[in-house]
Amino acid sequence: MAVLWQTDELATSQVEYGLTDAYGTETTEDTTLTIQHGEEITGLTTNTTYHFRVKSKDSSNNPTTSSDYTFSTQVTATTTIIRRVIDPDAPIISNIQVKEIKQDSAKISWTTSEDANTLVAYGQTSQYGLLAGDISAATSNHNVALTNLTQGTTYHYKIYAYDSSGNKGYSDEKTFKTLKEGEVAPPTEEEVPAEEEVTPTEEEEQRSILERIKTASRGFFARIWETLPLNPNLLGISETIFVGSVSEMASRVITPPVIIAGFPRVEELEPTRVKVVWVTDKESNSILTLASDVDYDPTKDQPYPIIMGNPDEEVLNHEVQIIGLEAQTLYHYEVRSRSKYGEWAKSGDRIFTTLSMTAEIFDIKFMEIAEESVKLTWKTTIPTRSNFEITDLSTGEKAAQEDPSYLKDHEFVITSLTASTNYTVQIFADDEIGNRSSSPVLPFTTTLSLEPPEISQVRIITSIIPGKVEKIQAIISWKTDKPATSKIYYEEGITTHKDLVLTTPLDKELVKDHTVITTAFKPGKAYRLRIESTDASGNASYSKDYTILTPRPRESILDLIIKNFEEIFGFLRQMKF
C-alpha cells in the first residue's frame, strides 16, 4: 500500500497506521526534505480496514499531522509493480507578465514547459516573506493574484514550479511597483520570446547539465545511483578515480547549507564555558572556530587559532560546547557547516564575553509579601549560597537568615517578620571558593490582614498557693496565627448571659504564644472564662467559653481534730439525761 501527499514547504515523510485511530505502528521516518511525499506500508493483513495519518516536519523541526484516513486491503494478496519514469527535467518558466497593477493588488501570469504547481514568493525585500498560489495545482498556464499590497511600493517576487517528480524550477528575482493614488498603470511587463532555436555549444550544454542536476530531486539522484553499477563503461575505472570524480562534480553543483536566521546563538554562558547552537537547512557537520580578542586577526586567512566541533556528524541542529575559557573575556567565533559534498556555510564573525568569576546578582523579584514573611526570587551568574540581612526600620534591629544551597536560580522565604512594618533586605551571594557579592539594599513593607487572629491550643492549669490565706493560681495559655494581645474575661459561677464583666489586665505585647497568670480566682469555686486576642489593626478574636472548677484547700491535722470535737460535742448536746 502506497500513501502519497504534498506539503507547502520542504519537509520529512512518515505514516502512522493501525486497526484503530490509536494507530500503534509507524513507518521509518524519511528525513529527505521534499514537498512530494510517498511512503509504502507493508506487512498488512488481507481483507482488513486500516486507519492512517501522515506526519511531516520542516527544516526547523516544526511538526504537522493530517487528519485520520482509512483504507481496506483486498481479500486476496496481490502484487503491484510500480514503474516510475525517470524525469530529470525541472519545469522551465517563461512568458512572465505582471498585469492589472493597482494601488493594493496585482496579477502575475506565466507558463511552464510541463504541468507544475503554482507558487510565487513575494515581499518588499529580497527576503520575500509572503507566499501565494496553489501547491496542489498541476498546469502549464499559471495565474496568481496578489492582494493587500501597499500603494506606491516596490515588491520583489520569484516564481517556483515543482513537477510531479519533485523537480524544482524557479525564475530570476523580478520587481514591480504598486500605483500611487491617482497614478495610471504602466505597460504590461512581458518577457521577450526566443526568436529561434539555437544549438548550444559544449560549454553551454555543460552548464545546462549542471543546472539540471542542481534542480533535480533527491529521488532522481537515488535512481541514478541504482543504475550506475549496471553501466559497463565504469568497469575499467578504479574506485579512487570514480569517487574523486563524483566528489569533484558534487562540490560544483551542490549548494552549501544555509544557516537559519537567528543563529548562531550563545547559550549557558558562564565564566569558563559556553554552549553555541545553530540550525542549518540540510544535514551537515558542526565546526566552531574561536579566538580571544587579543588573538583575533581578521587580516589573516585563518583569523581564529582554535578549531573545535564534530567534523563527521550530519545533523540539522548543531551544538558545540566550549570549555576552559578565561572569565570576563571577549571572544570572537565563527560557526561552519558543510554537508558530505559541497562548500562550507559560514556565519561570519560573532562575539561573546564570558561572565565574571564573582557572582552577579540580578532579576530580583518580590513574589509574595505577607504579614510575617516575604518570598524572593533572583538569579546569579554562577552557583552561590545566599545570606540575608533584614533590618526593621522602626527599631533599627537587624536579623540574619541563610539559604545554604548552591544555586543559580534562587527562591527563598524570609520569615519571623512583623505585620505592617517597614523593612530592608540585602542579599549576599557566596560562591564555592568564598568570593562574596551583594545586592542593593531593597525596601519592602509587610502587609496587614483584615482577618482577626485565630486562637488555638488553649490550656488551663489551676493550683493552690499555700499560705495563711490560701489562693488559687490559674495559668492560661494559647496560640494565635499572628501576633496579638492577651486578655481574659471571667465571672464566678455557672452563668448563661453573654457578657463577662471581670477581666485580667490587658497585655499589649503582640505575640503568637500567649500566657496569662492570675490569682483572682477563689478556691472551690466554678468560673466561666473567655480569651481575647487583638492584632495590630484592632481585629479582635474571641475563644469559646470555658468552665473550670478551682481546687478546694486541703484540711490540716488541727482542722480535722477541731472538726472531730465539733461532731462529738454536737452529738452530746443532742442527748438528754
Phi and psi in degrees as a GROMACS rama.xvg file:
@    title "Ramachandran Plot"
@    xaxis  label "Phi"
@    yaxis  label "Psi"
@TYPE xy
-109.36  134.247  ALA-2
-114.53  125.748  VAL-3
-120.926  142.406  LEU-4
-158.243  169.828  TRP-5
-124.374  152.761  GLN-6
-125.116  161.097  THR-7
-87.3134  3.48418  ASP-8
-153.185  166.726  GLU-9
-62.2779  131.915  LEU-10
-158.461  168.094  ALA-11
-81.8203  177.752  THR-12
-135.343  133.903  SER-13
-162.422  147.508  GLN-14
-126.521  131.294  VAL-15
-99.9365  139.119  GLU-16
-152.197  162.012  TYR-17
174.938  -177.498  GLY-18
-78.5424  -16.5879  LEU-19
-132.053  177.022  THR-20
-76.9862  6.8184  ASP-21
-85.2042  -11.4651  ALA-22
61.228  -105.092  TYR-23
105.185  -16.363  GLY-24
-132.963  146.402  THR-25
-144.794  152.312  GLU-26
-75.1927  161.945  THR-27
-67.1327  132.109  THR-28
-63.9737  128.84  GLU-29
-92.0847  109.864  ASP-30
-81.7049  3.20557  THR-31
-63.2024  127.933  THR-32
-87.0005  115.937  LEU-33
-152.365  165.972  THR-34
-101.736  -15.3831  ILE-35
-105.191  115.865  GLN-36
-116.435  145.714  HIS-37
-153.195  127.997  GLY-38
-131.084  139.275  GLU-39
-104.32  130.856  GLU-40
-105.779  125.321  ILE-41
-121.877  173.489  THR-42
71.4785  28.0708  GLY-43
-84.0655  157.868  LEU-44
-90.6356  137.823  THR-45
-67.7027  154.877  THR-46
54.2186  45.578  ASN-47
-135.481  141.164  THR-48
-92.4632  130.59  THR-49
-117.919  146.496  TYR-50
-97.8425  147.135  HIS-51
-154.39  158.79  PHE-52
-147.396  155.292  ARG-53
-106.781  151.694  VAL-54
-133.258  141.049  LYS-55
-142.051  148.747  SER-56
-130.448  134.697  LYS-57
-81.5419  -174.605  ASP-58
-66.8013  -18.9361  SER-59
-92.9453  9.69314  SER-60
69.9516  21.487  ASN-61
-79.8256  121.137  ASN-62
-90.2063  154.935  PRO-63
-144.451  148.496  THR-64
-134.408  137.665  THR-65
-77.7413  174.898  SER-66
-77.306  178.448  SER-67
-81.0657  137.559  ASP-68
-129.15  165.446  TYR-69
-133.64  156.85  THR-70
-148.772  160.008  PHE-71
-123.191  135.272  SER-72
-79.8878  161.927  THR-73
-78.5514  165.332  GLN-74
-65.1745  -41.3979  VAL-75
-115.958  144.948  THR-76
-68.21  136.651  ALA-77
-127.913  160.573  THR-78
-115.683  122.867  THR-79
-109.181  126.16  THR-80
-103.063  117.816  ILE-81
-101.17  121.279  ILE-82
-109.556  129.804  ARG-83
-106.851  138.582  ARG-84
-85.4335  126.125  VAL-85
-68.3491  117.643  ILE-86
-118.537  98.4656  ASP-87
-87.0861  -7.68688  PRO-88
-92.5567  128.635  ASP-89
-80.0497  151.876  ALA-90
-60.3786  139.631  PRO-91
-98.239  125.756  ILE-92
-96.5134  131.747  ILE-93
-148.312  174.863  SER-94
54.4017  47.3107  ASN-95
-77.1236  130.004  ILE-96
-136.354  139.065  GLN-97
-107.481  118.704  VAL-98
-120.985  162.5  LYS-99
50.0372  47.6787  GLU-100
-71.4594  127.025  ILE-101
-127.79  -172.681  LYS-102
-65.4864  -33.8333  GLN-103
-128.375  12.7609  ASP-104
-158.516  165.266  SER-105
-162.05  157.602  ALA-106
-120.239  137.377  LYS-107
-120.21  133.261  ILE-108
-129.637  153.394  SER-109
-163.466  169.92  TRP-110
-123.53  155.832  THR-111
-124.902  156.801  THR-112
-73.6162  -11.9099  SER-113
-152.532  167.789  GLU-114
-61.4497  133.263  ASP-115
-153.618  169.597  ALA-116
-80.7306  178.37  ASN-117
-122.378  107.993  THR-118
-140.73  135.001  LEU-119
-130.283  123.088  VAL-120
-94.0803  131.54  ALA-121
-149.034  161.712  TYR-122
172.557  -179.8  GLY-123
-83.9037  -3.99736  GLN-124
-136.618  176.839  THR-125
-71.2382  -4.94876  SER-126
-81.9414  -9.04228  GLN-127
59.0134  -100.103  TYR-128
100.223  -17.19  GLY-129
-124.462  151.791  LEU-130
-136.804  134.131  LEU-131
-134.742  155.992  ALA-132
129.134  -161.325  GLY-133
-133.649  108.079  ASP-134
-67.0118  -24.9622  ILE-135
-95.006  -0.734871  SER-136
-67.118  154.488  ALA-137
-143.368  89.3176  ALA-138
-152.239  162.829  THR-139
-102.972  -9.90308  SER-140
-114.483  120.924  ASN-141
-122.212  142.318  HIS-142
-142.381  132.032  ASN-143
-134.452  132.17  VAL-144
-100.442  126.124  ALA-145
-101.408  125.67  LEU-146
-123.826  174.7  THR-147
57.5934  38.3478  ASN-148
-86.7418  164.845  LEU-149
-96.6179  133.524  THR-150
-68.3588  148.359  GLN-151
63.5472  32.4809  GLY-152
-125.117  138.85  THR-153
-82.5516  129.071  THR-154
-114.35  137.51  TYR-155
-96.1731  143.316  HIS-156
-149.167  157.43  TYR-157
-146.387  135.922  LYS-158
-98.8673  136.887  ILE-159
-120.743  147.904  TYR-160
-144.366  122.045  ALA-161
-110.418  128.449  TYR-162
-88.4179  -177.426  ASP-163
-66.7259  -17.3715  SER-164
-92.3309  0.178663  SER-165
87.1186  4.6846  GLY-166
-72.414  136.215  ASN-167
-106.972  128.435  LYS-168
-114.895  152.293  GLY-169
-153.245  154.899  TYR-170
-93.4993  172.783  SER-171
-71.5474  161.446  ASP-172
-70.0352  135.815  GLU-173
-130.318  168.272  LYS-174
-135.884  158.395  THR-175
-148.384  163.891  PHE-176
-126.134  128.996  LYS-177
-70.3753  158.736  THR-178
-77.103  148.179  LEU-179
-81.5536  170.323  LYS-180
-59.4736  122.205  GLU-181
83.835  -0.654217  GLY-182
-81.5763  146.869  GLU-183
-90.8285  142.875  VAL-184
-64.659  139.664  ALA-185
-75.5313  170.357  PRO-186
-61.2193  153.545  PRO-187
-63.7752  132.52  THR-188
-79.0819  127.162  GLU-189
-142.648  137.017  GLU-190
-71.7449  145.382  GLU-191
-80.0895  119.587  VAL-192
-68.6376  156.548  PRO-193
-68.8589  134.537  ALA-194
-78.7238  -36.6452  GLU-195
-154.186  154.921  GLU-196
-80.0736  126.468  GLU-197
-113.046  133.737  VAL-198
-70.9246  122.688  THR-199
-70.4239  150.218  PRO-200
-75.3591  170.418  THR-201
-61.4345  -40.4908  GLU-202
-64.2737  -43.3579  GLU-203
-64.5825  -37.0941  GLU-204
-65.4442  -38.7452  GLU-205
-62.4608  -43.074  GLN-206
-62.9886  -38.3406  ARG-207
-62.9833  -42.0946  SER-208
-63.0907  -41.8826  ILE-209
-61.8591  -42.7713  LEU-210
-63.554  -38.2478  GLU-211
-64.0336  -41.4527  ARG-212
-65.3205  -40.0756  ILE-213
-61.1021  -37.0072  LYS-214
-94.1107  -5.07113  THR-215
-69.8042  153.591  ALA-216
-77.4575  162.595  SER-217
-65.9954  -34.5412  ARG-218
-61.7861  -36.8801  GLY-219
-62.5037  -44.4792  PHE-220
-60.7523  -41.6677  PHE-221
-60.1084  -40.2486  ALA-222
-67.919  -33.2943  ARG-223
-63.2553  -45.9073  ILE-224
-63.2796  -33.8857  TRP-225
-65.1616  -33.7131  GLU-226
-89.1102  -16.5646  THR-227
-56.7391  -43.6928  LEU-228
-61.9094  -19.8165  PRO-229
-86.1341  -5.09223  LEU-230
-82.298  115.095  ASN-231
-66.6236  -19.4353  PRO-232
-71.2448  -15.0646  ASN-233
-92.4495  -6.91449  LEU-234
-64.7588  -30.4111  LEU-235
-90.2749  1.78536  GLY-236
-97.008  131.864  ILE-237
-68.807  155.924  SER-238
-61.2389  -39.0044  GLU-239
-63.4194  -45.796  THR-240
-65.1314  -41.6828  ILE-241
-62.5024  -48.6291  PHE-242
-63.1297  -40.4627  VAL-243
-63.176  -39.6047  GLY-244
-67.0406  -42.8873  SER-245
-63.8522  -41.7762  VAL-246
-64.4879  -40.5816  SER-247
-65.2495  -41.5609  GLU-248
-65.5907  -42.1732  MET-249
-61.8587  -40.3061  ALA-250
-64.9211  -22.9702  SER-251
-84.2743  -30.8228  ARG-252
-109.032  -20.5341  VAL-253
-90.1486  123.494  ILE-254
-73.692  150.791  THR-255
-69.4839  161.719  PRO-256
-61.489  157.079  PRO-257
-107.752  126.532  VAL-258
-79.7443  119.486  ILE-259
-62.4331  143.902  ILE-260
-56.7663  143.354  ALA-261
93.8751  -5.15876  GLY-262
-125.095  158.644  PHE-263
-72.2431  161.977  PRO-264
-134.465  137.064  ARG-265
-89.4658  129.151  VAL-266
-130.142  159.601  GLU-267
52.4559  46.8006  GLU-268
-71.624  125.364  LEU-269
-134.757  177.933  GLU-270
-61.9753  -35.6141  PRO-271
-123.756  4.71749  THR-272
-150.834  161.876  ARG-273
-159.508  154.882  VAL-274
-117.213  131.764  LYS-275
-114.336  130.481  VAL-276
-125.886  151.9  VAL-277
-157.755  165.256  TRP-278
-128.596  137.5  VAL-279
-117.92  162.305  THR-280
-83.3557  -8.05865  ASP-281
-143.236  157.572  LYS-282
-63.8628  131.434  GLU-283
-159.428  173.8  SER-284
-84.5666  179.414  ASN-285
-129.373  107.935  SER-286
-126.585  138.515  ILE-287
-130.321  129.77  LEU-288
-107.03  146.487  THR-289
-143.878  145.552  LEU-290
-153.508  140.69  ALA-291
-68.7543  164.649  SER-292
-61.5501  -31.6478  ASP-293
-69.9579  -38.2487  VAL-294
-88.5153  -12.1966  ASP-295
-72.8701  126.454  TYR-296
-134.94  96.179  ASP-297
-67.9216  -10.1351  PRO-298
-80.6681  -14.6739  THR-299
-85.3426  157.61  LYS-300
-63.8199  -33.8757  ASP-301
-120.024  89.1607  GLN-302
-70.476  -13.1022  PRO-303
-113.848  117.131  TYR-304
-77.4645  -15.7902  PRO-305
-111.013  130.662  ILE-306
-125.313  131.87  ILE-307
-146.835  171.001  MET-308
128.673  -159.766  GLY-309
-125.629  100.651  ASN-310
-76.1654  -11.9588  PRO-311
-101.608  -15.4332  ASP-312
-77.72  158.659  GLU-313
-132.586  97.7603  GLU-314
-136.614  163.462  VAL-315
-92.8972  -34.8156  LEU-316
-104.683  116.908  ASN-317
-107.678  147.909  HIS-318
-151.815  130.503  GLU-319
-130.974  126.499  VAL-320
-93.4993  128.677  GLN-321
-112.279  124.844  ILE-322
-123.299  170.52  ILE-323
72.7767  27.3737  GLY-324
-83.6209  163.304  LEU-325
-87.3236  138  GLU-326
-67.8637  147.797  ALA-327
50.8594  51.5694  GLN-328
-130.348  139.87  THR-329
-84.1855  129.493  LEU-330
-122.991  146.502  TYR-331
-104.231  144.511  HIS-332
-150.62  160.695  TYR-333
-142.545  133.376  GLU-334
-98.0509  147.345  VAL-335
-138.039  141.697  ARG-336
-140.131  141.072  SER-337
-143.344  131.922  ARG-338
-76.1035  -177.85  SER-339
-58.0803  -35.5806  LYS-340
-128.143  157.279  TYR-341
106.638  -173.595  GLY-342
-95.3898  174.169  GLU-343
-82.0366  142.002  TRP-344
-98.5503  132.344  ALA-345
-128.04  141.183  LYS-346
-79.9025  -19.1219  SER-347
83.2758  170.575  GLY-348
-69.5048  131.371  ASP-349
-128.536  164.001  ARG-350
-135.289  156.737  ILE-351
-151.776  158.862  PHE-352
-121.969  124.576  THR-353
-68.0313  158.118  THR-354
-77.9495  162.017  LEU-355
-70.7085  150.313  SER-356
-67.8386  -29.6182  MET-357
-78.1595  131.358  THR-358
-63.0864  139.202  ALA-359
-104.619  130.533  GLU-360
-97.7707  127.299  ILE-361
-151.445  171.037  PHE-362
56.9038  46.1186  ASP-363
-78.5464  130.935  ILE-364
-135.959  137.029  LYS-365
-87.6087  104.25  PHE-366
-82.0937  -31.8118  MET-367
-158.181  124.805  GLU-368
-116.175  122.788  ILE-369
-117.8  -169.976  ALA-370
-67.5747  -39.6934  GLU-371
-123.581  9.75854  GLU-372
-154.684  162.639  SER-373
-144.134  136.661  VAL-374
-104.95  125.064  LYS-375
-115.499  145.64  LEU-376
-128.536  149.257  THR-377
-163.916  172.389  TRP-378
-129.455  153.251  LYS-379
-128.545  152.187  THR-380
-71.5424  -23.13  THR-381
-134.767  162.903  ILE-382
-62.1574  131.959  PRO-383
-142.903  159.294  THR-384
-97.532  167.411  ARG-385
-131.348  140.158  SER-386
-124.021  150.504  ASN-387
-129.572  135.108  PHE-388
-112.408  115.676  GLU-389
-109.957  126.956  ILE-390
-116.651  125.786  THR-391
-82.8457  110.903  ASP-392
-70.6593  -18.8859  LEU-393
-79.5228  -27.3925  SER-394
-117.081  -18.6172  THR-395
81.4413  -0.84903  GLY-396
-71.8901  142.975  GLU-397
-113.929  145.565  LYS-398
-135.875  155.191  ALA-399
-124.834  141.932  ALA-400
-137.073  162.501  GLN-401
-143.373  143.335  GLU-402
-117.622  109.204  ASP-403
-80.3062  -4.20387  PRO-404
-77.8134  137.242  SER-405
-88.3185  110.027  TYR-406
-138.331  164.775  LEU-407
-105.69  -30.8711  LYS-408
-108.852  111.694  ASP-409
-108.534  150.872  HIS-410
-150.329  130.71  GLU-411
-150.886  145.442  PHE-412
-112.594  115.909  VAL-413
-83.7314  127.492  ILE-414
-117.511  -176.546  THR-415
61.9108  37.9603  SER-416
-97.191  168.204  LEU-417
-106.825  140.023  THR-418
-64.0547  148.738  ALA-419
52.7011  47.9146  SER-420
-129.645  141.57  THR-421
-84.7364  130.51  ASN-422
-132.676  164.528  TYR-423
-127.767  152.413  THR-424
-135.928  141.975  VAL-425
-128.114  132.377  GLN-426
-97.9538  133.424  ILE-427
-115.969  127.216  PHE-428
-109.67  123.782  ALA-429
-113.743  121.675  ASP-430
-82.8052  -176.999  ASP-431
-73.2462  -12.6756  GLU-432
-109.385  12.1389  ILE-433
95.7584  -1.00614  GLY-434
-70.1133  135.601  ASN-435
-118.842  138.333  ARG-436
-131.797  162.88  SER-437
-135.756  154.979  SER-438
-90.7188  169.772  SER-439
-63.5911  163.162  PRO-440
-77.7988  124.537  VAL-441
-112.846  123.086  LEU-442
-86.7669  151.298  PRO-443
-159.282  163.051  PHE-444
-129.843  127.889  THR-445
-69.7995  155.408  THR-446
-86.2796  174.689  THR-447
-134.922  114.059  LEU-448
-79.5063  147.36  SER-449
-85.4469  -4.50032  LEU-450
-80.271  137.351  GLU-451
-70.8121  162.415  PRO-452
-62.1279  153.72  PRO-453
-104.609  122.077  GLU-454
-91.0419  134.93  ILE-455
-151.755  170.242  SER-456
52.9401  51.5105  GLN-457
-76.7878  131.685  VAL-458
-132.682  137.232  ARG-459
-128.03  122.202  ILE-460
-123.401  127.706  ILE-461
-120.439  147.797  THR-462
-155.424  159.528  SER-463
-89.816  134.55  ILE-464
-95.7018  114.468  ILE-465
-63.7194  154.497  PRO-466
159.853  179.177  GLY-467
-57.2718  -42.1688  LYS-468
-114.819  108.692  VAL-469
-72.7721  137.736  GLU-470
-122.588  163.16  LYS-471
-102.94  130.718  ILE-472
-108.878  124.28  GLN-473
-112.502  127.905  ALA-474
-111.977  114.927  ILE-475
-115.302  121.767  ILE-476
-127.809  151.975  SER-477
-162.813  172.658  TRP-478
-123.652  150.406  LYS-479
-126.667  157.156  THR-480
-82.514  -2.45692  ASP-481
-148.409  158.562  LYS-482
-59.5414  135.355  PRO-483
-157.932  169.329  ALA-484
-79.902  177.227  THR-485
-134.299  129.101  SER-486
-160.563  144.312  LYS-487
-120.575  128.956  ILE-488
-98.2929  139.897  TYR-489
-153.205  167.992  TYR-490
-160.338  141.027  GLU-491
-77.5107  141.035  GLU-492
95.4489  165.88  GLY-493
-95.0065  99.2238  ILE-494
-111.621  167.904  THR-495
-122.944  -11.4839  THR-496
-71.8564  160.626  HIS-497
-72.4593  -45.9384  LYS-498
-80.617  138.058  ASP-499
-111.388  118.464  LEU-500
-85.4515  -23.1794  VAL-501
-94.5278  145.857  LEU-502
-141.974  156.63  THR-503
-82.5431  162.148  THR-504
-60.732  142.893  PRO-505
-70.7151  125.963  LEU-506
-95.1179  108.537  ASP-507
-80.9252  -6.96638  LYS-508
-66.7222  131.121  GLU-509
-85.8609  108.815  LEU-510
-135.772  167.23  VAL-511
-104.872  -22.6108  LYS-512
-107.39  115.559  ASP-513
-111.535  142.591  HIS-514
-144.877  127.179  THR-515
-122.635  127.16  VAL-516
-114.118  127.315  ILE-517
-137.056  147.933  THR-518
-117.793  24.28  THR-519
-81.1215  -9.44458  ALA-520
-86.6269  150.818  PHE-521
-97.9728  153.413  LYS-522
-68.2786  147.056  PRO-523
65.3578  27.7129  GLY-524
-121.511  155.615  LYS-525
-96.0734  140.408  ALA-526
-135.465  146.559  TYR-527
-110.617  130.278  ARG-528
-137.486  159.963  LEU-529
-144.458  140.094  ARG-530
-97.1855  139.712  ILE-531
-125.571  134.445  GLU-532
-135.193  133.861  SER-533
-126.882  131.48  THR-534
-82.8127  -176.8  ASP-535
-66.9226  -18.1431  ALA-536
-92.9481  0.943727  SER-537
87.1237  7.98948  GLY-538
-77.3097  114.753  ASN-539
-98.9834  145.717  ALA-540
-131.502  143.335  SER-541
-125.989  142.533  TYR-542
-81.6794  173.236  SER-543
-70.1888  168.691  LYS-544
-80.2805  136.712  ASP-545
-114.301  142.647  TYR-546
-114.456  128.693  THR-547
-127.601  155.05  ILE-548
-118.841  116.611  LEU-549
-72.9229  151.832  THR-550
-70.8101  150.284  PRO-551
-82.2478  153.517  ARG-552
-69.1073  145.87  PRO-553
-79.0923  140.592  ARG-554
-83.0325  136.401  GLU-555
-83.4109  173.06  SER-556
-62.522  -40.6683  ILE-557
-63.0591  -40.5764  LEU-558
-60.8269  -39.1103  ASP-559
-68.663  -39.5845  LEU-560
-65.0928  -46.0491  ILE-561
-62.1127  -42.0106  ILE-562
-64.4875  -35.1317  LYS-563
-67.6213  -43.7779  ASN-564
-62.0061  -41.1924  PHE-565
-60.5441  -38.3164  GLU-566
-68.6215  -40.7988  GLU-567
-67.4071  -51.171  ILE-568
-66.9314  -31.6104  PHE-569
-63.1715  -35.5659  GLY-570
-70.4723  -40.8564  PHE-571
-65.5885  -37.3086  LEU-572
-64.4409  -21.969  ARG-573
-84.2204  -13.4245  GLN-574
-84.2488  147.861  MET-575
-111.187  134.487  LYS-576
